[in-house]
């Protein structure tokens, strides 16, 4: 009772095509496909950058010049 049959989906598809039209649905599909393609290329680019950084030897981060604070840690005896 809770599932939709193929006929229900066909009626929904016909209603959507009647409301939006085939041209607008085609444009939405092309935009969505382009977005997915761009995302995949971006992920490949990010992986390539990470691999290049590992191959370069990952230099340690540079220290920021500034003041050094000397301190001594002592443990007080409990009385």
C-alpha positions in Angstrom: 0.0 0.0 0.0 2.8 2.4 0.8 4.8 2.0 -2.5 4.2 3.8 -5.7 3.8 1.8 -8.9 5.3 2.6 -12.3 2.0 4.2 -13.3 2.1 6.6 -10.4 5.6 7.7 -11.4 4.6 8.1 -15.1 1.7 10.4 -14.1 4.1 12.4 -11.9 6.5 12.7 -14.8 3.8 13.8 -17.2 2.6 16.5 -14.7 6.2 17.8 -14.2 6.8 18.0 -18.0 3.5 19.8 -18.4 4.3 22.3 -15.6 8.0 23.1 -16.5 8.3 22.1 -20.1 10.9 20.0 -21.7 13.3 22.9 -22.5 13.5 24.1 -18.9 13.9 20.5 -17.7 16.7 19.9 -20.2 18.5 23.1 -19.0 18.2 22.0 -15.4 19.7 18.6 -16.3 22.6 20.2 -18.1 23.3 22.6 -15.2 23.2 19.7 -12.7 25.5 17.6 -14.9 27.9 20.5 -15.3 28.0 21.0 -11.5 28.7 17.3 -10.9 31.5 17.3 -13.5 33.0 20.4 -12.0 32.9 18.9 -8.5 34.6 15.7 -9.7 37.4 17.8 -11.4 37.8 19.8 -8.3 38.2 16.7 -6.2 40.8 15.3 -8.6 42.6 18.6 -8.5 42.7 18.6 -4.7 44.0 15.1 -4.7 46.7 16.1 -7.2 47.8 19.0 -5.1 48.0 16.8 -2.0 50.1 14.2 -3.9 52.4 17.0 -5.2 52.9 18.3 -1.6 53.8 14.9 -0.4 56.3 14.4 -3.2 57.9 17.7 -2.5 58.8 16.6 1.0 56.5 18.7 3.1 58.8 21.2 4.6 58.0 22.0 8.3 56.2 25.3 8.9 58.4 28.3 9.4 58.7 29.7 12.9 57.3 33.1 13.6 59.9 35.4 15.1 59.0 36.9 18.4 59.8 36.8 22.1 60.5 33.6 23.9 59.2 33.3 27.4 61.4 31.2 29.8 59.6 29.5 32.6 60.3 26.8 35.1 57.8 24.3 36.3 58.1 23.2 40.0 56.0 20.9 41.9 55.3 22.2 45.4 55.4 19.7 48.2 52.1 19.1 49.9 52.1 19.8 53.6 
